[in-house]
Amino acid sequence: MKRLALALLLAFACHRAANVPVYTVVPSHFARRVTAEGNLKAKNSATVNAPQDAAEGPLKVAWIADDGTLLKKGDLVARFDATDFTLLLRTGNEDLATAGNKREKTDVDASTTRVNLQRDAKQADAELLSARMFRFDDAEVFSRYQRIESQVDEQLASDKKTHANNLLGVRETLSAADMAIIDIEKKKADLKVRNANNGLRSLEVRSPYDGILVLQRDWRGDVPRVGSNLWRGSPIGEVPDLREMKAEVFVLEADAAGIAVGQNATVTLESLPGVAYSGKISTIDKLARPRFRGVPVQYFGVTVLLDKSDPKVMKPGARVRAVLQVEDIANAFSIPRQALFEKNGKRIVYRKRGGAFEPVEVTIATSSAGRVVVTKGVQKGDELALVDVKRDR
C-alpha cells in the first residue's frame, strides 16, 4: 500500500509539473528604454534688448518683426521712434549755441571791464603823481586851507588807485566764475548731444546670427508691438542659434531610476515622426516636480543634446518624443517578471529538477516592466516556473 501511495503521489507531482508553464533561461540582449515627451530648445540663444544708450525714459517701438520670423545674421529685429532723440539733439545743439554766445559775451564784458579799470587805475596813478609833485606843504607860502586841500587830493588819488586795482581783481574772479558756470552748461549741452547721437545710432536692433525670433511675453502673455513702450535695456526677445538644438523632456518619477548623464537617446519630432535624431543625455533634474498646475504627478526634467540639427524642420518649442536608452546589456540572463517571486524577504525562482520544482534564491541587477536581469542563481538551460508552484501548499 505504501509503495502504491508513493507511486500515486509521484505520478500526481509529475503530472502537475508537466502542466506548469516554464521559461528556459538563455542569454539574450536586455535593453530598458524610457519614453518621455517635451519640447525642442536651442542650446544657445542671444537675448535681444532695447538700446542701452538711450536717454532716460521709455522707448516707443516704431517697427518690429513678427514673432517666429526666420532671421539671418544682421537682419532688422526692431526699430524705435526717433522723435525724442531728434528733439533731444535739437535742444542740445540750442543749449550748446547758447553756451557759446554766453561765453563770447562774458569774454567781451570781461575784456571791456578790464580795459576800463586799468584806465581808471592809470588815471588815478597819474593824479597821485601830480598831487605829490604839486603838494602845498609850505606854511609860509600857502594858506592852511590850501595845505589841507592838497593832502586830501593826494589821499583821494591814492585811494582811487587802490580801489581800481582791487576792483580789477574782483572783476577777474567774477569773470572766471562766470566762465566756469558757462563751461558746465556747455558740458551739459555736449552730453545731451552725445546721448541723442548715441540713441539715434542705436535705434535699430539687429539679429546677432541666423535663427528664429522669439519675442518676450509680458505678464499678460502679450508680445511687443508697434506703439509699445520699452525701457532701455529691457528684453525684446531672443534669437536661438539653430545650429545646435536640445530636447527638454519629462520622465515620470517611477521610470527615472537608472537614468544618467551620457546615456544615448533618440528624439523624434511630433511633426515628423518617421525621422529619429540621436543624442546624449546632458543634464537631469535633482528633484522631481509637477509638470502641470494642480496635477500631483511628479516628473524629472531631462535634457538631451542632439548630435546634429536640421534648421529646416527643427524649430524651438516643437513637441518631441524621446526614447532614453537606460540599460543596454549583452548576453544577460533576462527572465520574465512573472518567474520571480518573493518569499520571506528573499527573491526566488522555481527551477525544475527532474519532475519537480525547487526554490532557488537569486540576485537581480535591473529590471523593466516585463523583464528582470538575474546575475546569480540561474544558469543557461534552467527551466523556471512562470507560476507560484508552492501557492497551494
C-alpha positions as CSV (number, residue, x, y, z in Angstrom):
1,M,0.0,0.0,0.0
2,K,2.8,2.4,0.9
3,R,4.5,1.8,-2.4
4,L,1.2,2.3,-4.2
5,A,0.6,5.6,-2.4
6,L,4.1,6.8,-3.1
7,A,3.8,5.9,-6.8
8,L,0.4,7.7,-7.0
9,L,1.9,10.8,-5.3
10,L,4.9,10.8,-7.6
11,A,2.7,10.4,-10.7
12,F,0.5,13.3,-9.4
13,A,3.5,15.5,-8.9
14,C,4.9,14.7,-12.3
15,H,1.5,15.4,-13.9
16,R,1.2,18.7,-12.1
17,A,4.8,19.7,-13.0
18,A,4.1,18.8,-16.6
19,N,1.2,21.3,-16.6
20,V,3.2,24.2,-15.2
21,P,4.3,26.8,-17.8
22,V,8.1,27.2,-17.8
23,Y,10.7,29.6,-19.2
24,T,14.0,28.2,-20.4
25,V,16.9,30.5,-19.4
26,V,19.1,31.6,-22.4
27,P,21.5,34.6,-22.7
28,S,19.9,37.4,-24.5
29,H,20.2,41.1,-25.1
30,F,18.5,43.2,-22.5
31,A,17.5,46.8,-23.1
32,R,15.5,49.1,-20.9
33,R,14.1,52.2,-22.6
34,V,12.1,55.0,-21.2
35,T,9.9,57.3,-23.2
36,A,9.4,60.9,-22.5
37,E,7.8,63.9,-24.1
38,G,8.8,67.6,-24.2
39,N,9.9,70.4,-26.5
40,L,12.8,71.4,-28.6
41,K,15.1,74.3,-27.5
42,A,18.2,75.8,-28.8
43,K,21.4,75.1,-26.9
44,N,22.5,78.7,-27.3
45,S,20.4,81.8,-27.7
46,A,21.1,85.5,-27.7
47,T,18.8,87.9,-25.9
48,V,17.8,91.0,-28.0
49,N,17.4,94.1,-25.8
50,A,16.2,97.6,-26.2
51,P,19.1,100.1,-26.7
52,Q,21.2,100.7,-23.6
53,D,22.5,104.1,-24.8
54,A,19.0,105.6,-25.0
55,A,18.1,108.6,-22.9
56,E,16.1,108.2,-19.7
57,G,12.5,107.2,-20.1
58,P,10.7,104.6,-22.2
59,L,11.3,103.9,-25.9
60,K,8.4,103.6,-28.4
61,V,8.5,100.8,-30.9
62,A,8.2,102.1,-34.5
63,W,8.6,98.7,-36.2
64,I,9.2,95.1,-35.0
65,A,9.5,91.8,-36.7
66,D,6.7,89.2,-36.2
67,D,7.1,86.5,-33.6
68,G,8.6,83.4,-35.2
69,T,10.3,85.3,-38.1
70,L,13.2,83.5,-39.6
71,L,16.2,85.8,-39.4
72,K,19.6,86.0,-41.0
73,K,22.6,87.5,-39.2
74,G,22.2,91.3,-39.4
75,D,18.5,91.3,-40.2
76,L,16.5,94.1,-38.6
77,V,14.6,92.9,-35.4
78,A,13.1,96.2,-34.2
79,R,13.3,100.0,-34.8
80,F,12.4,102.6,-32.2
81,D,10.8,106.0,-32.7
82,A,13.4,108.7,-33.2
83,T,11.2,111.7,-32.2
84,D,12.5,112.0,-28.6
85,F,16.2,111.7,-29.7
86,T,15.7,114.3,-32.5
87,L,14.2,116.7,-30.0
88,L,17.0,116.0,-27.6
89,L,19.6,116.6,-30.3
90,R,17.9,119.9,-31.3
91,T,17.7,121.0,-27.6
92,G,21.3,120.0,-27.0
93,N,22.5,122.0,-30.1
94,E,20.5,125.0,-29.0
95,D,21.9,124.8,-25.5
96,L,25.4,124.5,-27.0
97,A,24.9,127.6,-29.1
98,T,23.5,129.5,-26.1
99,A,26.6,128.5,-24.0
100,G,28.9,129.6,-26.8
101,N,27.1,133.0,-27.0
102,K,27.2,133.4,-23.2
103,R,30.9,132.7,-23.3
104,E,31.6,135.2,-26.0
105,K,29.5,137.8,-24.2
106,T,31.3,137.1,-21.0
107,D,34.7,137.4,-22.7
108,V,33.7,140.8,-24.2
109,D,32.3,142.1,-21.0
110,A,35.4,140.9,-19.0
111,S,37.7,142.5,-21.6
112,T,35.8,145.8,-21.6
113,T,35.7,145.9,-17.8
114,R,39.4,145.1,-17.6
115,V,40.3,147.9,-20.0
116,N,38.2,150.4,-18.1
117,L,39.5,149.5,-14.7
118,Q,43.1,149.5,-16.0
119,R,42.4,153.0,-17.4
120,D,40.9,154.2,-14.1
121,A,43.9,152.8,-12.2
122,K,46.3,154.5,-14.7
123,Q,44.5,157.8,-14.3
124,A,44.4,157.5,-10.5
125,D,48.2,156.8,-10.6
126,A,48.7,160.0,-12.7
127,E,46.6,162.1,-10.3
128,L,48.6,160.7,-7.4
129,L,51.9,161.6,-9.1
130,S,50.6,165.1,-9.8
131,A,49.3,165.6,-6.3
132,R,52.7,164.6,-4.9
133,M,54.6,166.8,-7.3
134,F,52.5,169.9,-6.6
135,R,52.0,169.4,-2.9
136,F,51.1,172.6,-1.0
137,D,53.0,172.0,2.2
138,D,54.9,175.3,2.7
139,A,53.1,177.1,5.5
140,E,54.8,180.4,4.7
141,V,53.6,180.4,1.1
142,F,50.2,178.5,1.2
143,S,47.3,179.0,3.5
144,R,46.2,176.3,5.9
145,Y,43.2,175.6,3.7
146,Q,45.3,175.1,0.6
147,R,47.6,172.7,2.5
148,I,44.7,170.6,3.8
149,E,43.1,170.5,0.3
150,S,46.4,169.3,-1.2
151,Q,46.7,166.5,1.4
152,V,43.1,165.5,0.7
153,D,43.7,165.4,-3.1
154,E,46.8,163.2,-2.6
155,Q,44.9,160.8,-0.4
156,L,42.0,160.7,-2.8
157,A,44.2,159.8,-5.7
158,S,45.9,157.1,-3.7
159,D,42.5,155.6,-2.7
160,K,41.3,155.8,-6.3
161,K,44.3,153.8,-7.5
162,T,43.9,151.2,-4.7
163,H,40.2,150.9,-5.4
164,A,40.7,150.5,-9.2
165,N,43.3,147.7,-8.6
166,N,41.1,145.9,-6.1
167,L,38.1,146.1,-8.3
168,L,40.1,144.7,-11.2
169,G,40.9,141.7,-9.2
170,V,37.3,141.2,-8.1
171,R,36.1,141.5,-11.7
172,E,38.7,138.9,-12.8
173,T,37.4,136.5,-10.2
174,L,33.8,137.0,-11.1
175,S,34.6,136.6,-14.8
176,A,36.4,133.3,-14.1
177,A,33.3,132.1,-12.0
178,D,31.0,133.0,-14.9
179,M,33.3,131.1,-17.3
180,A,33.2,128.1,-15.1
181,I,29.4,128.1,-15.0
182,I,29.2,128.5,-18.8
183,D,31.6,125.6,-19.1
184,I,29.3,123.4,-17.0
185,E,26.3,124.5,-19.2
186,K,28.4,123.6,-22.3
187,K,29.3,120.1,-20.9
188,K,25.6,119.5,-20.2
189,A,24.7,120.5,-23.7
190,D,27.5,118.3,-25.0
191,L,26.1,115.4,-23.0
192,K,22.6,115.9,-24.5
193,V,24.1,115.9,-28.0
194,R,26.1,112.8,-27.3
195,N,23.2,110.9,-25.8
196,A,21.0,112.0,-28.7
197,N,23.5,110.8,-31.3
198,N,24.1,107.5,-29.4
199,G,20.4,107.0,-29.2
200,L,19.9,107.7,-32.9
201,R,22.7,105.3,-33.8
202,S,21.2,102.5,-31.7
203,L,17.5,102.8,-32.6
204,E,17.8,99.8,-34.9
205,V,18.3,96.4,-33.2
206,R,19.6,93.6,-35.4
207,S,20.0,89.8,-35.2
208,P,23.3,88.6,-33.9
209,Y,23.1,85.4,-36.1
210,D,20.8,83.2,-38.1
211,G,17.8,82.0,-36.1
212,I,14.1,82.4,-35.3
213,L,12.9,85.4,-33.4
214,V,11.0,84.5,-30.2
215,L,9.5,87.7,-28.7
216,Q,9.4,88.2,-25.0
217,R,5.9,88.0,-23.5
218,D,4.8,90.1,-20.6
219,W,2.8,89.0,-17.6
220,R,-0.4,89.2,-19.7
221,G,1.1,87.0,-22.4
222,D,1.4,89.9,-24.9
223,V,4.4,90.4,-27.1
224,P,5.9,93.8,-28.0
225,R,4.2,95.5,-30.9
226,V,4.2,98.8,-32.8
227,G,3.5,101.6,-30.3
228,S,4.6,99.6,-27.2
229,N,6.9,101.3,-24.7
230,L,10.1,99.6,-23.6
231,W,12.6,100.7,-21.1
232,R,16.2,100.9,-22.2
233,G,18.0,97.5,-21.8
234,S,14.7,95.6,-21.4
235,P,14.5,92.3,-23.3
236,I,12.6,92.3,-26.7
237,G,13.0,88.6,-27.3
238,E,15.7,86.1,-28.1
239,V,17.2,84.6,-31.2
240,P,18.0,80.9,-30.8
241,D,21.0,79.5,-32.6
242,L,19.5,76.7,-34.7
243,R,22.9,75.1,-35.4
244,E,22.8,73.3,-32.0
245,M,19.5,72.0,-30.6
246,K,18.5,70.2,-27.4
247,A,15.3,68.4,-26.3
248,E,13.9,69.2,-22.8
249,V,11.7,66.2,-21.9
250,F,10.0,65.0,-18.8
251,V,10.3,61.5,-17.3
252,L,7.8,60.0,-14.8
253,E,9.3,59.7,-11.4
254,A,8.6,56.0,-11.4
255,D,10.6,55.5,-14.6
256,A,13.6,57.7,-13.8
257,A,15.6,55.0,-11.9
258,G,18.9,54.4,-13.6
259,I,18.9,57.5,-15.9
260,A,22.3,59.0,-16.0
261,V,24.2,61.7,-17.9
262,G,25.9,60.4,-21.0
263,Q,23.3,57.8,-21.9
264,N,22.2,57.6,-25.5
265,A,18.8,58.8,-26.6
266,T,16.8,59.1,-29.8
267,V,14.4,62.0,-30.5
268,T,11.6,62.3,-33.0
269,L,9.6,65.4,-33.9
270,E,5.8,65.2,-33.5
271,S,5.5,66.8,-36.9
272,L,8.0,64.3,-38.5
273,P,7.6,61.0,-36.7
274,G,9.4,58.9,-39.3
275,V,12.8,60.5,-38.7
276,A,14.8,59.9,-35.5
277,Y,17.7,62.1,-34.3
278,S,20.4,60.7,-32.0
279,G,21.7,62.4,-28.9
280,K,23.0,62.1,-25.4
281,I,21.6,63.0,-22.0
282,S,23.4,66.1,-20.8
283,T,21.5,67.1,-17.6
284,I,19.0,65.6,-15.2
285,D,17.0,67.5,-12.6
286,K,18.0,66.8,-9.0
287,L,14.4,66.7,-7.7
288,A,11.1,65.6,-9.3
289,R,8.4,68.3,-9.6
290,P,4.9,68.5,-11.0
291,R,4.7,69.4,-14.6
292,F,1.2,70.9,-14.6
293,R,-0.5,73.1,-12.1
294,G,-3.0,71.1,-10.0
295,V,-1.7,67.7,-11.1
296,P,0.3,66.0,-8.4
297,V,2.2,63.6,-10.8
298,Q,5.9,64.1,-10.4
299,Y,8.4,64.3,-13.3
300,F,12.2,64.6,-13.7
301,G,13.4,67.1,-16.3
302,V,15.9,65.5,-18.7
303,T,17.9,67.4,-21.3
304,V,19.0,65.6,-24.4
305,L,21.7,67.3,-26.5
306,L,21.2,66.3,-30.2
307,D,24.2,65.2,-32.2
308,K,23.1,67.2,-35.2
309,S,20.4,69.8,-36.0
310,D,18.3,70.3,-39.0
311,P,17.2,74.0,-39.0
312,K,14.7,73.3,-41.9
313,V,12.5,71.2,-39.7
314,M,13.7,71.9,-36.1
315,K,12.0,74.9,-34.5
316,P,12.2,76.0,-30.9
317,G,9.1,74.9,-29.0
318,A,8.3,72.0,-31.3
319,R,6.9,69.0,-29.5
320,V,9.1,65.9,-29.4
321,R,9.1,62.3,-28.1
322,A,12.4,60.9,-26.8
323,V,13.4,57.3,-26.1
324,L,16.1,57.1,-23.4
325,Q,18.4,54.0,-23.5
326,V,18.8,53.5,-19.8
327,E,20.0,49.9,-19.9
328,D,21.8,48.0,-22.7
329,I,23.3,44.7,-21.6
330,A,24.5,41.9,-23.9
331,N,24.3,38.2,-23.0
332,A,22.2,38.8,-19.9
333,F,20.0,36.2,-18.2
334,S,16.8,38.1,-18.7
335,I,13.8,36.3,-17.3
336,P,10.1,37.2,-17.4
337,R,9.0,39.1,-14.3
338,Q,6.3,36.5,-13.6
339,A,9.1,33.9,-13.0
340,L,10.3,35.9,-10.0
341,F,8.7,35.6,-6.5
342,E,9.4,36.9,-3.1
343,K,9.3,34.6,-0.1
344,N,10.2,35.7,3.4
345,G,12.0,38.8,2.1
346,K,14.0,36.8,-0.4
347,R,13.8,36.9,-4.2
348,I,13.4,33.3,-5.6
349,V,12.6,31.4,-8.7
350,Y,11.3,27.8,-9.0
351,R,13.8,25.8,-11.0
352,K,12.7,22.5,-12.5
353,R,14.7,19.5,-11.4
354,G,13.6,16.1,-12.6
355,G,9.8,16.1,-12.3
356,A,9.6,18.7,-9.5
357,F,10.4,22.4,-8.9
358,E,12.8,23.6,-6.2
359,P,13.1,27.2,-4.9
360,V,16.3,29.0,-5.7
361,E,17.4,32.3,-4.3
362,V,18.5,34.8,-7.0
363,T,20.2,38.2,-7.2
364,I,18.8,40.7,-9.7
365,A,20.6,43.7,-11.3
366,T,18.0,45.6,-13.1
367,S,14.5,45.2,-14.5
368,S,12.0,46.6,-16.9
369,A,8.2,46.5,-17.0
370,G,8.2,42.8,-18.1
371,R,11.8,41.5,-17.7
372,V,14.3,41.0,-14.8
373,V,18.1,40.6,-15.2
374,V,19.4,37.9,-12.9
375,T,23.1,37.9,-12.1
376,K,23.3,35.0,-9.7
377,G,21.2,31.8,-9.1
378,V,20.4,30.6,-12.6
379,Q,22.3,29.1,-15.5
380,K,21.8,28.6,-19.2
381,G,19.2,26.0,-19.9
382,D,17.4,26.2,-16.5
383,E,13.7,25.8,-16.7
384,L,11.8,28.3,-14.4
385,A,8.2,28.1,-13.4
386,L,6.1,31.0,-14.6
387,V,3.6,30.5,-11.7
388,D,3.9,30.1,-8.0
389,V,4.0,26.3,-7.7
390,K,4.0,26.4,-3.9
391,R,1.0,28.7,-3.6
392,D,-1.5,25.9,-2.9
393,R,0.7,24.2,-0.3
